[in-house]
Amino acid sequence: ARGGLPATLARRTASGWSITGRKRFVTGAHGLTHFLVWAHTDETPARVGTFVVPNKLPGIRVIENWNSLGMRASGSHDVDYTDVEIPLENVIDLVDPSVAQQDNRAHAAITLALTALYLGVAEAAQEAFIRFAHERVPTNLGHPIARTERFVTLSGEIDLLVSGARQIIFDALKDKHADAEKHIRARLIAGRQLRDAVQVAVRGIGNPGLGNELGLERHFRDIQSVLVHAPQEDTSISILGRAAFERWKSEKDTPSAPPLNFTVLKMA
């Protein structure tokens, strides 16, 4: 909803809530035990919140329409909810919509953790590249292309991007005091690096990299999804931009500290 009022409705009943609406891109829809459903209430005034809906309840229907370019095994189908009854207590942070908004900053840490999935994709692509370079022996060369300076350089470029992304992701996640902006920044930098690394691998190998025998073609498709999870790339950039403006304004409005008085010891 990108901060807007969600279309899904939570109607108050005598025993709890009745959920009606449709959600897209529900990863692992068939295997989940519970859904976290962002919805607005039928109250006056309306409130918004996240409703905890156990799977397999009457009125839940998984619509098998996940036909994405990549991450096909994730089963991110649509889910339709029709008058799904849940207990009254199955709601998180039910608040006024004017102050709610689906807080992209609050989701930053878990979205960064999701980026680790794509780290696995990029590392698999790196492994496929290295294996190909060691197994490919052109007749006119007489030895594996891994021994050529071009492939040594390509391998180094890929490792810089992939291993660098690994450091960025886990260093940010280890920081227990990190703010949302740090997680968003880490996710964007790491995500872009992982995407670039797989592209370098495919481009370096050429035609064989586009076939499905090496696995690179699948890794290339999968890595395209690295920055489409909410908050999406453009929204994340806007969050960082606003935060930078706020920092500048705060620093500008804060009086400068008086200069320190200290004695300079002159040496002969």
ZALO-256049 format. One record per residue: residue number from 1; residue in one letter; chain; x, y, z of N, C-alpha, C in turn. Coordinates in nm, 2 decimals. Example, Ala and Ser with C-alpha at 12.3 -4.5 7.8 and 13.67 -1.06 7.14 Angstrom:
# residues 2
ATOM  1  A  A  1.32  -0.57  0.78  1.23  -0.45  0.78  1.32  -0.33  0.78
ATOM  2  S  A  1.28  -0.22  0.71  1.37  -0.11  0.71  1.29  0.00  0.79
# end
This chain:
# residues 268
ATOM  1  A  A  0.08  -0.12  0.00  0.00  0.00  0.00  0.09  0.13  0.00
ATOM  2  R  A  0.22  0.11  0.02  0.31  0.22  0.02  0.26  0.33  0.12
ATOM  3  G  A  0.22  0.29  0.23  0.17  0.39  0.33  0.03  0.43  0.32
ATOM  4  G  A  -0.04  0.39  0.22  -0.18  0.43  0.20  -0.27  0.33  0.28
ATOM  5  L  A  -0.40  0.36  0.29  -0.49  0.28  0.36  -0.51  0.15  0.29
ATOM  6  P  A  -0.49  0.03  0.35  -0.50  -0.09  0.29  -0.64  -0.12  0.25
ATOM  7  A  A  -0.66  -0.19  0.13  -0.79  -0.23  0.09  -0.86  -0.34  0.17
ATOM  8  T  A  -0.78  -0.42  0.23  -0.83  -0.53  0.31  -0.91  -0.48  0.43
ATOM  9  L  A  -1.03  -0.54  0.45  -1.11  -0.49  0.56  -1.12  -0.59  0.68
ATOM  10  A  A  -1.11  -0.54  0.80  -1.13  -0.62  0.92  -1.26  -0.57  0.99
ATOM  11  R  A  -1.36  -0.65  0.98  -1.49  -0.62  1.03  -1.51  -0.67  1.17
ATOM  12  R  A  -1.55  -0.59  1.27  -1.57  -0.63  1.41  -1.69  -0.72  1.42
ATOM  13  T  A  -1.67  -0.84  1.49  -1.78  -0.93  1.51  -1.80  -0.95  1.66
ATOM  14  A  A  -1.89  -1.03  1.70  -1.92  -1.05  1.84  -1.81  -1.12  1.91
ATOM  15  S  A  -1.73  -1.20  1.84  -1.62  -1.27  1.90  -1.48  -1.23  1.86
ATOM  16  G  A  -1.47  -1.14  1.77  -1.34  -1.10  1.72  -1.34  -1.02  1.59
ATOM  17  W  A  -1.28  -1.07  1.49  -1.26  -1.00  1.36  -1.30  -1.09  1.25
ATOM  18  S  A  -1.35  -1.03  1.14  -1.38  -1.10  1.02  -1.29  -1.03  0.91
ATOM  19  I  A  -1.20  -1.10  0.84  -1.11  -1.04  0.75  -1.15  -1.08  0.60
ATOM  20  T  A  -1.16  -0.97  0.52  -1.19  -0.98  0.38  -1.10  -0.90  0.30
ATOM  21  G  A  -1.04  -0.96  0.20  -0.95  -0.89  0.11  -0.86  -0.99  0.04
ATOM  22  R  A  -0.76  -0.93  -0.04  -0.67  -1.01  -0.11  -0.53  -0.95  -0.10
ATOM  23  K  A  -0.43  -1.04  -0.08  -0.29  -1.00  -0.06  -0.21  -1.07  -0.17
ATOM  24  R  A  -0.11  -0.99  -0.22  -0.03  -1.04  -0.33  0.11  -1.07  -0.28
ATOM  25  F  A  0.18  -1.16  -0.35  0.32  -1.20  -0.33  0.34  -1.25  -0.18
ATOM  26  V  A  0.25  -1.34  -0.15  0.26  -1.40  -0.01  0.36  -1.52  -0.02
ATOM  27  T  A  0.48  -1.50  0.02  0.59  -1.60  0.00  0.56  -1.72  0.09
ATOM  28  G  A  0.57  -1.84  0.03  0.55  -1.96  0.10  0.40  -1.98  0.14
ATOM  29  A  A  0.31  -1.93  0.06  0.17  -1.92  0.10  0.11  -2.06  0.14
ATOM  30  H  A  0.15  -2.17  0.07  0.10  -2.30  0.11  0.15  -2.35  0.24
ATOM  31  G  A  0.28  -2.31  0.27  0.34  -2.37  0.39  0.33  -2.29  0.51
ATOM  32  L  A  0.28  -2.17  0.51  0.28  -2.09  0.63  0.18  -2.14  0.73
ATOM  33  T  A  0.21  -2.12  0.86  0.11  -2.15  0.96  0.02  -2.03  0.99
ATOM  34  H  A  0.08  -1.91  0.97  0.00  -1.79  1.00  0.03  -1.68  0.89
ATOM  35  F  A  -0.06  -1.60  0.86  -0.05  -1.48  0.78  -0.05  -1.36  0.86
ATOM  36  L  A  0.03  -1.26  0.83  0.03  -1.13  0.89  -0.04  -1.03  0.79
ATOM  37  V  A  -0.16  -1.00  0.82  -0.25  -0.93  0.72  -0.27  -0.78  0.76
ATOM  38  W  A  -0.22  -0.69  0.67  -0.23  -0.55  0.69  -0.37  -0.51  0.65
ATOM  39  A  A  -0.45  -0.45  0.74  -0.59  -0.42  0.70  -0.64  -0.30  0.78
ATOM  40  H  A  -0.76  -0.25  0.73  -0.82  -0.14  0.81  -0.95  -0.19  0.86
ATOM  41  T  A  -1.00  -0.13  0.97  -1.12  -0.17  1.04  -1.24  -0.10  0.98
ATOM  42  D  A  -1.36  -0.15  1.02  -1.49  -0.09  0.97  -1.54  0.01  1.08
ATOM  43  E  A  -1.46  0.04  1.17  -1.50  0.13  1.28  -1.50  0.27  1.23
ATOM  44  T  A  -1.57  0.36  1.30  -1.57  0.51  1.28  -1.51  0.58  1.40
ATOM  45  P  A  -1.40  0.64  1.38  -1.31  0.64  1.27  -1.24  0.50  1.25
ATOM  46  A  A  -1.19  0.48  1.13  -1.12  0.35  1.10  -0.98  0.35  1.17
ATOM  47  R  A  -0.94  0.23  1.20  -0.80  0.21  1.25  -0.73  0.11  1.15
ATOM  48  V  A  -0.60  0.10  1.16  -0.53  0.01  1.07  -0.43  -0.07  1.16
ATOM  49  G  A  -0.40  -0.19  1.12  -0.31  -0.27  1.20  -0.28  -0.40  1.12
ATOM  50  T  A  -0.20  -0.49  1.19  -0.16  -0.62  1.13  -0.24  -0.72  1.20
ATOM  51  F  A  -0.31  -0.80  1.13  -0.40  -0.91  1.19  -0.33  -1.04  1.17
ATOM  52  V  A  -0.33  -1.12  1.27  -0.26  -1.25  1.27  -0.37  -1.36  1.23
ATOM  53  V  A  -0.36  -1.41  1.11  -0.46  -1.50  1.06  -0.40  -1.64  1.04
ATOM  54  P  A  -0.44  -1.74  1.12  -0.39  -1.88  1.11  -0.43  -1.93  0.97
ATOM  55  N  A  -0.34  -2.00  0.91  -0.37  -2.06  0.78  -0.47  -2.18  0.79
ATOM  56  K  A  -0.53  -2.21  0.68  -0.62  -2.32  0.66  -0.76  -2.29  0.72
ATOM  57  L  A  -0.78  -2.17  0.77  -0.92  -2.14  0.82  -1.02  -2.13  0.70
ATOM  58  P  A  -1.15  -2.15  0.73  -1.25  -2.14  0.63  -1.24  -1.99  0.57
ATOM  59  G  A  -1.25  -1.98  0.44  -1.25  -1.85  0.37  -1.12  -1.81  0.32
ATOM  60  I  A  -1.01  -1.89  0.34  -0.88  -1.86  0.29  -0.86  -1.94  0.16
ATOM  61  R  A  -0.82  -1.87  0.06  -0.79  -1.94  -0.07  -0.66  -1.89  -0.13
ATOM  62  V  A  -0.57  -1.99  -0.16  -0.44  -1.95  -0.22  -0.47  -1.96  -0.37
ATOM  63  I  A  -0.44  -1.85  -0.44  -0.45  -1.84  -0.58  -0.31  -1.86  -0.65
ATOM  64  E  A  -0.29  -1.97  -0.71  -0.16  -2.01  -0.76  -0.13  -1.93  -0.89
ATOM  65  N  A  -0.08  -1.81  -0.87  -0.05  -1.72  -0.99  0.09  -1.67  -0.99
ATOM  66  W  A  0.18  -1.74  -0.91  0.32  -1.69  -0.90  0.39  -1.74  -1.03
ATOM  67  N  A  0.41  -1.65  -1.12  0.49  -1.69  -1.25  0.59  -1.58  -1.27
ATOM  68  S  A  0.68  -1.57  -1.17  0.78  -1.46  -1.18  0.90  -1.50  -1.26
ATOM  69  L  A  0.98  -1.39  -1.29  1.10  -1.42  -1.36  1.20  -1.50  -1.28
ATOM  70  G  A  1.21  -1.47  -1.15  1.30  -1.54  -1.06  1.23  -1.58  -0.93
ATOM  71  M  A  1.31  -1.65  -0.85  1.26  -1.70  -0.72  1.13  -1.78  -0.73
ATOM  72  R  A  1.13  -1.86  -0.83  1.00  -1.94  -0.86  0.97  -2.04  -0.76
ATOM  73  A  A  1.07  -2.09  -0.69  1.04  -2.19  -0.58  0.98  -2.13  -0.46
ATOM  74  S  A  0.98  -2.00  -0.45  0.93  -1.93  -0.32  0.78  -1.95  -0.31
ATOM  75  G  A  0.71  -1.98  -0.42  0.56  -1.99  -0.41  0.49  -1.87  -0.36
ATOM  76  S  A  0.53  -1.75  -0.41  0.47  -1.63  -0.36  0.34  -1.60  -0.43
ATOM  77  H  A  0.24  -1.68  -0.40  0.11  -1.67  -0.47  0.02  -1.56  -0.40
ATOM  78  D  A  -0.09  -1.52  -0.46  -0.19  -1.44  -0.40  -0.27  -1.52  -0.30
ATOM  79  V  A  -0.32  -1.45  -0.20  -0.41  -1.52  -0.10  -0.54  -1.43  -0.09
ATOM  80  D  A  -0.65  -1.50  -0.10  -0.78  -1.43  -0.09  -0.84  -1.47  0.04
ATOM  81  Y  A  -0.89  -1.37  0.11  -0.96  -1.39  0.24  -1.10  -1.34  0.23
ATOM  82  T  A  -1.20  -1.43  0.26  -1.34  -1.40  0.25  -1.41  -1.43  0.38
ATOM  83  D  A  -1.44  -1.33  0.46  -1.50  -1.34  0.59  -1.43  -1.45  0.68
ATOM  84  V  A  -1.30  -1.43  0.69  -1.22  -1.52  0.77  -1.23  -1.48  0.92
ATOM  85  E  A  -1.28  -1.56  1.01  -1.30  -1.53  1.15  -1.17  -1.56  1.23
ATOM  86  I  A  -1.13  -1.45  1.30  -1.01  -1.47  1.39  -1.05  -1.41  1.53
ATOM  87  P  A  -0.98  -1.45  1.64  -1.01  -1.40  1.77  -0.98  -1.25  1.78
ATOM  88  L  A  -1.04  -1.19  1.88  -1.02  -1.04  1.90  -0.88  -1.00  1.93
ATOM  89  E  A  -0.80  -1.09  2.00  -0.67  -1.05  2.04  -0.56  -1.07  1.92
ATOM  90  N  A  -0.61  -1.13  1.81  -0.51  -1.15  1.70  -0.49  -1.03  1.61
ATOM  91  V  A  -0.44  -0.92  1.68  -0.41  -0.80  1.60  -0.29  -0.73  1.67
ATOM  92  I  A  -0.21  -0.67  1.59  -0.08  -0.61  1.64  -0.09  -0.46  1.60
ATOM  93  D  A  -0.07  -0.37  1.70  -0.06  -0.23  1.67  -0.17  -0.17  1.59
ATOM  94  L  A  -0.29  -0.18  1.65  -0.41  -0.12  1.59  -0.42  0.03  1.62
ATOM  95  V  A  -0.39  0.11  1.52  -0.38  0.25  1.55  -0.45  0.34  1.44
ATOM  96  D  A  -0.46  0.47  1.47  -0.52  0.56  1.37  -0.44  0.56  1.24
ATOM  97  P  A  -0.50  0.56  1.13  -0.43  0.56  1.00  -0.34  0.68  0.98
ATOM  98  S  A  -0.38  0.80  1.04  -0.30  0.92  1.02  -0.16  0.91  1.07
ATOM  99  V  A  -0.14  0.82  1.17  -0.01  0.80  1.23  0.05  0.67  1.20
ATOM  100  A  A  -0.02  0.58  1.13  0.02  0.45  1.12  0.12  0.44  1.00
ATOM  101  Q  A  0.07  0.43  0.88  0.15  0.40  0.77  0.23  0.27  0.79
ATOM  102  Q  A  0.24  0.19  0.69  0.31  0.06  0.70  0.46  0.11  0.71
ATOM  103  D  A  0.51  0.11  0.84  0.64  0.17  0.87  0.75  0.10  0.80
ATOM  104  N  A  0.80  0.16  0.68  0.91  0.10  0.61  1.04  0.10  0.69
ATOM  105  R  A  1.05  0.19  0.78  1.17  0.20  0.86  1.17  0.08  0.96
ATOM  106  A  A  1.06  0.05  1.01  1.05  -0.06  1.11  1.08  -0.19  1.05
ATOM  107  H  A  1.05  -0.21  0.92  1.08  -0.33  0.85  1.22  -0.34  0.80
ATOM  108  A  A  1.30  -0.24  0.82  1.43  -0.24  0.76  1.52  -0.35  0.79
ATOM  109  A  A  1.52  -0.39  0.92  1.61  -0.50  0.96  1.58  -0.63  0.90
ATOM  110  I  A  1.45  -0.67  0.90  1.41  -0.80  0.85  1.43  -0.80  0.70
ATOM  111  T  A  1.41  -0.68  0.63  1.44  -0.68  0.49  1.58  -0.70  0.46
ATOM  112  L  A  1.67  -0.64  0.54  1.81  -0.66  0.53  1.85  -0.81  0.54
ATOM  113  A  A  1.78  -0.88  0.64  1.80  -1.02  0.66  1.76  -1.10  0.53
ATOM  114  L  A  1.65  -1.05  0.47  1.61  -1.12  0.34  1.72  -1.11  0.24
ATOM  115  T  A  1.80  -1.00  0.24  1.90  -0.98  0.14  2.00  -1.10  0.15
ATOM  116  A  A  2.01  -1.16  0.27  2.11  -1.27  0.28  2.07  -1.39  0.19
ATOM  117  L  A  1.94  -1.40  0.16  1.90  -1.51  0.07  1.96  -1.48  -0.07
ATOM  118  Y  A  1.97  -1.36  -0.11  2.03  -1.33  -0.24  2.18  -1.33  -0.23
ATOM  119  L  A  2.24  -1.32  -0.11  2.38  -1.35  -0.10  2.41  -1.49  -0.13
ATOM  120  G  A  2.32  -1.58  -0.09  2.33  -1.72  -0.13  2.33  -1.74  -0.28
ATOM  121  V  A  2.24  -1.67  -0.35  2.22  -1.67  -0.49  2.35  -1.63  -0.56
ATOM  122  A  A  2.41  -1.52  -0.51  2.53  -1.46  -0.57  2.65  -1.55  -0.55
ATOM  123  E  A  2.66  -1.61  -0.43  2.77  -1.70  -0.40  2.76  -1.83  -0.48
ATOM  124  A  A  2.64  -1.88  -0.51  2.62  -1.99  -0.60  2.66  -1.96  -0.74
ATOM  125  A  A  2.63  -1.83  -0.78  2.68  -1.79  -0.92  2.83  -1.78  -0.92
ATOM  126  Q  A  2.89  -1.73  -0.81  3.03  -1.72  -0.81  3.10  -1.86  -0.82
ATOM  127  E  A  3.04  -1.95  -0.75  3.09  -2.09  -0.75  3.08  -2.15  -0.89
ATOM  128  A  A  2.97  -2.12  -0.96  2.95  -2.17  -1.09  3.05  -2.11  -1.19
ATOM  129  F  A  3.08  -1.98  -1.17  3.18  -1.91  -1.25  3.32  -1.98  -1.23
ATOM  130  I  A  3.36  -2.00  -1.11  3.49  -2.05  -1.08  3.50  -2.19  -1.13
ATOM  131  R  A  3.40  -2.27  -1.12  3.40  -2.41  -1.17  3.42  -2.41  -1.32
ATOM  132  F  A  3.34  -2.33  -1.39  3.35  -2.32  -1.53  3.49  -2.28  -1.58
ATOM  133  A  A  3.55  -2.18  -1.51  3.68  -2.13  -1.54  3.79  -2.24  -1.53
ATOM  134  H  A  3.77  -2.33  -1.43  3.87  -2.43  -1.41  3.84  -2.55  -1.50
ATOM  135  E  A  3.72  -2.57  -1.55  3.69  -2.69  -1.63  3.70  -2.66  -1.78
ATOM  136  R  A  3.69  -2.53  -1.82  3.69  -2.49  -1.96  3.84  -2.49  -2.01
ATOM  137  V  A  3.87  -2.57  -2.10  4.01  -2.57  -2.16  4.00  -2.56  -2.31
ATOM  138  P  A  4.01  -2.44  -2.37  4.00  -2.42  -2.51  4.12  -2.49  -2.58
ATOM  139  T  A  4.09  -2.55  -2.70  4.19  -2.63  -2.77  4.32  -2.54  -2.80
ATOM  140  N  A  4.29  -2.42  -2.84  4.41  -2.34  -2.88  4.48  -2.28  -2.76
ATOM  141  L  A  4.43  -2.30  -2.64  4.49  -2.25  -2.52  4.58  -2.36  -2.45
ATOM  142  G  A  4.51  -2.48  -2.44  4.58  -2.59  -2.38  4.58  -2.59  -2.23
ATOM  143  H  A  4.51  -2.50  -2.17  4.50  -2.51  -2.02  4.37  -2.43  -1.98
ATOM  144  P  A  4.33  -2.45  -1.86  4.20  -2.39  -1.82  4.21  -2.24  -1.83
ATOM  145  I  A  4.09  -2.18  -1.86  4.08  -2.03  -1.88  4.10  -1.96  -1.74
ATOM  146  A  A  4.09  -2.04  -1.63  4.12  -1.98  -1.50  4.26  -1.93  -1.48
ATOM  147  R  A  4.35  -1.98  -1.57  4.49  -1.93  -1.56  4.52  -1.81  -1.65
ATOM  148  T  A  4.41  -1.76  -1.72  4.43  -1.64  -1.80  4.41  -1.52  -1.71
ATOM  149  E  A  4.48  -1.41  -1.74  4.47  -1.29  -1.66  4.33  -1.23  -1.66
ATOM  150  R  A  4.26  -1.25  -1.77  4.12  -1.19  -1.78  4.03  -1.26  -1.68
ATOM  151  F  A  4.03  -1.39  -1.67  3.95  -1.46  -1.58  3.99  -1.44  -1.43
ATOM  152  V  A  4.12  -1.43  -1.41  4.17  -1.39  -1.27  4.11  -1.26  -1.23
ATOM  153  T  A  4.11  -1.16  -1.32  4.06  -1.03  -1.29  3.91  -1.03  -1.27
ATOM  154  L  A  3.83  -1.11  -1.36  3.69  -1.12  -1.34  3.66  -1.19  -1.21
ATOM  155  S  A  3.73  -1.29  -1.17  3.71  -1.36  -1.04  3.73  -1.26  -0.92
ATOM  156  G  A  3.83  -1.18  -0.94  3.86  -1.08  -0.83  3.75  -0.98  -0.82
ATOM  157  E  A  3.70  -0.94  -0.93  3.59  -0.84  -0.93  3.46  -0.90  -0.87
ATOM  158  I  A  3.43  -1.02  -0.90  3.31  -1.09  -0.85  3.33  -1.11  -0.70
ATOM  159  D  A  3.45  -1.15  -0.65  3.47  -1.17  -0.51  3.46  -1.04  -0.43
ATOM  160  L  A  3.52  -0.93  -0.49  3.51  -0.80  -0.42  3.36  -0.77  -0.40
ATOM  161  L  A  3.28  -0.79  -0.50  3.13  -0.75  -0.48  3.06  -0.85  -0.39
ATOM  162  V  A  3.08  -0.98  -0.40  3.01  -1.08  -0.32  3.06  -1.08  -0.18
ATOM  163  S  A  3.19  -1.09  -0.16  3.24  -1.09  -0.02  3.22  -0.96  0.05
ATOM  164  G  A  3.23  -0.85  -0.03  3.20  -0.72  0.03  3.06  -0.71  0.08
ATOM  165  A  A  2.97  -0.76  0.00  2.82  -0.76  0.03  2.80  -0.84  0.16
ATOM  166  R  A  2.87  -0.95  0.17  2.85  -1.04  0.29  2.90  -0.96  0.42
ATOM  167  Q  A  3.01  -0.89  0.41  3.06  -0.81  0.52  2.96  -0.70  0.56
ATOM  168  I  A  2.90  -0.63  0.45  2.81  -0.52  0.48  2.68  -0.57  0.55
ATOM  169  I  A  2.63  -0.68  0.50  2.50  -0.74  0.55  2.52  -0.78  0.70
ATOM  170  F  A  2.62  -0.86  0.73  2.64  -0.92  0.86  2.69  -0.82  0.96
ATOM  171  D  A  2.77  -0.72  0.92  2.82  -0.62  1.01  2.70  -0.53  1.05
ATOM  172  A  A  2.61  -0.50  0.96  2.50  -0.42  1.00  2.40  -0.49  1.09
ATOM  173  L  A  2.38  -0.62  1.06  2.29  -0.70  1.15  2.35  -0.73  1.29
ATOM  174  K  A  2.48  -0.73  1.30  2.54  -0.75  1.43  2.53  -0.63  1.52
ATOM  175  D  A  2.52  -0.51  1.46  2.51  -0.39  1.53  2.37  -0.38  1.60
ATOM  176  K  A  2.37  -0.40  1.73  2.24  -0.40  1.80  2.18  -0.26  1.82
ATOM  177  H  A  2.27  -0.16  1.80  2.22  -0.02  1.82  2.20  0.05  1.68
ATOM  178  A  A  2.21  -0.03  1.57  2.19  0.04  1.44  2.05  0.09  1.42
ATOM  179  D  A  2.04  0.21  1.36  1.91  0.27  1.33  1.86  0.21  1.20
ATOM  180  A  A  1.74  0.24  1.16  1.68  0.19  1.04  1.75  0.23  0.92
ATOM  181  E  A  1.80  0.36  0.92  1.87  0.41  0.80  2.00  0.33  0.77
ATOM  182  K  A  2.07  0.28  0.88  2.19  0.20  0.86  2.15  0.07  0.79
ATOM  183  H  A  2.04  0.01  0.83  2.00  -0.12  0.77  1.95  -0.10  0.63
ATOM  184  I  A  1.88  0.01  0.60  1.84  0.04  0.46  1.96  0.06  0.37
ATOM  185  R  A  2.05  0.14  0.42  2.17  0.17  0.35  2.25  0.04  0.32
ATOM  186  A  A  2.27  -0.04  0.42  2.34  -0.17  0.40  2.27  -0.25  0.30
ATOM  187  R  A  2.14  -0.26  0.30  2.06  -0.34  0.21  2.08  -0.30  0.07
ATOM  188  L  A  2.07  -0.17  0.05  2.08  -0.11  -0.09  2.22  -0.14  -0.15
ATOM  189  I  A  2.32  -0.11  -0.07  2.46  -0.12  -0.12  2.49  -0.27  -0.15
ATOM  190  A  A  2.45  -0.36  -0.05  2.48  -0.50  -0.07  2.40  -0.56  -0.18
ATOM  191  G  A  2.27  -0.52  -0.19  2.18  -0.57  -0.30  2.24  -0.53  -0.44
ATOM  192  R  A  2.28  -0.41  -0.45  2.33  -0.36  -0.58  2.46  -0.44  -0.61
ATOM  193  Q  A  2.54  -0.46  -0.51  2.67  -0.53  -0.54  2.64  -0.68  -0.58
ATOM  194  L  A  2.55  -0.74  -0.51  2.51  -0.88  -0.55  2.46  -0.89  -0.69
ATOM  195  R  A  2.37  -0.80  -0.72  2.32  -0.80  -0.86  2.43  -0.78  -0.96
ATOM  196  D  A  2.52  -0.69  -0.93  2.63  -0.66  -1.03  2.72  -0.78  -1.04
ATOM  197  A  A  2.74  -0.85  -0.93  2.84  -0.96  -0.93  2.79  -1.07  -1.02
ATOM  198  V  A  2.66  -1.10  -1.02  2.60  -1.21  -1.10  2.61  -1.16  -1.25
ATOM  199  Q  A  2.58  -1.04  -1.27  2.59  -0.99  -1.41  2.73  -1.00  -1.46
ATOM  200  V  A  2.83  -0.97  -1.38  2.97  -0.98  -1.42  3.00  -1.13  -1.46
ATOM  201  A  A  2.95  -1.22  -1.38  2.98  -1.36  -1.40  2.91  -1.41  -1.53
ATOM  202  V  A  2.79  -1.37  -1.56  2.72  -1.41  -1.68  2.79  -1.35  -1.80
ATOM  203  R  A  2.82  -1.22  -1.79  2.88  -1.15  -1.90  3.02  -1.20  -1.93
ATOM  204  G  A  3.09  -1.24  -1.82  3.23  -1.29  -1.84  3.23  -1.42  -1.91
ATOM  205  I  A  3.14  -1.51  -1.88  3.14  -1.64  -1.94  3.08  -1.64  -2.09
ATOM  206  G  A  2.99  -1.54  -2.11  2.93  -1.53  -2.24  2.82  -1.63  -2.27
ATOM  207  N  A  2.80  -1.68  -2.39  2.69  -1.77  -2.42  2.67  -1.89  -2.33
ATOM  208  P  A  2.77  -1.96  -2.28  2.75  -2.07  -2.19  2.68  -2.02  -2.06
ATOM  209  G  A  2.70  -1.90  -2.02  2.63  -1.85  -1.90  2.49  -1.82  -1.92
ATOM  210  L  A  2.44  -1.82  -2.04  2.30  -1.79  -2.07  2.22  -1.92  -2.08
ATOM  211  G  A  2.28  -2.04  -2.09  2.21  -2.16  -2.09  2.19  -2.21  -1.95
ATOM  212  N  A  2.10  -2.31  -1.93  2.06  -2.36  -1.80  2.15  -2.47  -1.75
ATOM  213  E  A  2.26  -2.51  -1.83  2.34  -2.62  -1.78  2.43  -2.58  -1.66
ATOM  214  L  A  2.48  -2.46  -1.66  2.57  -2.41  -1.56  2.49  -2.36  -1.43
ATOM  215  G  A  2.37  -2.33  -1.45  2.29  -2.28  -1.33  2.30  -2.12  -1.33
ATOM  216  L  A  2.39  -2.06  -1.40  2.40  -1.92  -1.40  2.27  -1.85  -1.45
ATOM  217  E  A  2.21  -1.90  -1.54  2.09  -1.84  -1.60  1.98  -1.83  -1.49
ATOM  218  R  A  1.97  -1.93  -1.41  1.87  -1.93  -1.30  1.91  -1.83  -1.19
ATOM  219  H  A  2.04  -1.83  -1.16  2.09  -1.73  -1.06  2.07  -1.59  -1.11
ATOM  220  F  A  2.09  -1.57  -1.24  2.07  -1.43  -1.29  1.92  -1.39  -1.28
ATOM  221  R  A  1.83  -1.48  -1.31  1.69  -1.45  -1.29  1.66  -1.42  -1.14
ATOM  222  D  A  1.71  -1.51  -1.05  1.67  -1.49  -0.91  1.72  -1.36  -0.85
ATOM  223  I  A  1.84  -1.32  -0.89  1.90  -1.20  -0.83  1.83  -1.07  -0.87
ATOM  224  Q  A  1.75  -1.08  -0.97  1.68  -0.96  -1.01  1.57  -0.91  -0.91
ATOM  225  S  A  1.54  -1.00  -0.82  1.44  -0.97  -0.71  1.50  -0.91  -0.59
ATOM  226  V  A  1.63  -0.89  -0.59  1.70  -0.86  -0.46  1.65  -0.73  -0.40
ATOM  227  L  A  1.61  -0.63  -0.48  1.57  -0.50  -0.43  1.42  -0.47  -0.45
ATOM  228  V  A  1.34  -0.57  -0.48  1.20  -0.55  -0.50  1.11  -0.56  -0.37
ATOM  229  H  A  1.17  -0.62  -0.27  1.10  -0.64  -0.14  1.08  -0.50  -0.08
ATOM  230  A  A  0.96  -0.48  -0.01  0.93  -0.36  0.05  1.03  -0.34  0.17
ATOM  231  P  A  1.07  -0.21  0.19  1.05  -0.10  0.10  1.14  -0.11  -0.02
ATOM  232  Q  A  1.07  -0.08  -0.14  1.14  -0.10  -0.26  1.25  0.01  -0.28
ATOM  233  E  A  1.33  -0.01  -0.38  1.46  0.07  -0.39  1.43  0.22  -0.39
ATOM  234  D  A  1.33  0.26  -0.47  1.30  0.40  -0.48  1.25  0.46  -0.34
ATOM  235  T  A  1.17  0.38  -0.27  1.12  0.42  -0.14  1.23  0.43  -0.04
ATOM  236  S  A  1.32  0.33  -0.05  1.44  0.33  0.04  1.53  0.45  0.02
ATOM  237  I  A  1.55  0.49  -0.11  1.63  0.60  -0.14  1.57  0.73  -0.08
ATOM  238  S  A  1.43  0.74  -0.09  1.36  0.85  -0.04  1.37  0.86  0.11
ATOM  239  I  A  1.37  0.75  0.18  1.38  0.75  0.33  1.52  0.80  0.36
ATOM  240  L  A  1.62  0.76  0.29  1.76  0.80  0.32  1.77  0.95  0.29
ATOM  241  G  A  1.71  1.00  0.18  1.72  1.14  0.14  1.66  1.23  0.25
ATOM  242  R  A  1.54  1.19  0.30  1.47  1.27  0.40  1.55  1.27  0.53
ATOM  243  A  A  1.61  1.15  0.56  1.69  1.15  0.68  1.81  1.24  0.67
ATOM  244  A  A  1.87  1.25  0.56  1.99  1.33  0.54  1.95  1.48  0.55
ATOM  245  F  A  1.83  1.52  0.50  1.78  1.65  0.51  1.76  1.69  0.66
ATOM  246  E  A  1.70  1.59  0.73  1.67  1.61  0.88  1.80  1.62  0.96
ATOM  247  R  A  1.90  1.55  0.92  2.03  1.56  0.99  2.09  1.69  0.97
ATOM  248  W  A  2.08  1.74  0.85  2.14  1.87  0.82  2.07  1.98  0.89
ATOM  249  K  A  1.93  1.97  0.89  1.85  2.07  0.96  1.88  2.07  1.11
ATOM  250  S  A  1.89  1.95  1.17  1.92  1.94  1.31  2.06  1.99  1.35
ATOM  251  E  A  2.15  1.96  1.27  2.29  2.02  1.29  2.30  2.17  1.27
ATOM  252  K  A  2.22  2.22  1.17  2.22  2.36  1.15  2.15  2.44  1.27
ATOM  253  D  A  2.05  2.38  1.32  1.98  2.44  1.43  2.04  2.43  1.57
ATOM  254  T  A  2.14  2.33  1.58  2.21  2.31  1.70  2.32  2.41  1.72
ATOM  255  P  A  2.32  2.49  1.83  2.43  2.58  1.85  2.57  2.51  1.85
ATOM  256  S  A  2.67  2.58  1.79  2.80  2.52  1.79  2.86  2.53  1.92
ATOM  257  A  A  2.94  2.42  1.96  3.01  2.42  2.09  3.12  2.53  2.09
ATOM  258  P  A  3.14  2.59  2.20  3.25  2.69  2.21  3.38  2.62  2.19
ATOM  259  P  A  3.48  2.70  2.13  3.61  2.64  2.10  3.68  2.60  2.23
ATOM  260  L  A  3.75  2.49  2.22  3.83  2.45  2.34  3.95  2.53  2.37
ATOM  261  N  A  3.97  2.56  2.49  4.09  2.64  2.53  4.20  2.54  2.57
ATOM  262  F  A  4.31  2.55  2.50  4.42  2.46  2.53  4.55  2.53  2.50
ATOM  263  T  A  4.65  2.49  2.57  4.78  2.55  2.55  4.87  2.48  2.45
ATOM  264  V  A  4.93  2.55  2.36  5.01  2.49  2.26  5.16  2.49  2.31
ATOM  265  L  A  5.22  2.37  2.32  5.35  2.36  2.37  5.45  2.38  2.25
ATOM  266  K  A  5.52  2.48  2.25  5.62  2.51  2.14  5.75  2.44  2.17
ATOM  267  M  A  5.79  2.37  2.07  5.92  2.29  2.08  6.03  2.37  2.00
ATOM  268  A  A  6.14  2.37  2.06  6.26  2.43  1.99  6.30  2.36  1.87
# end
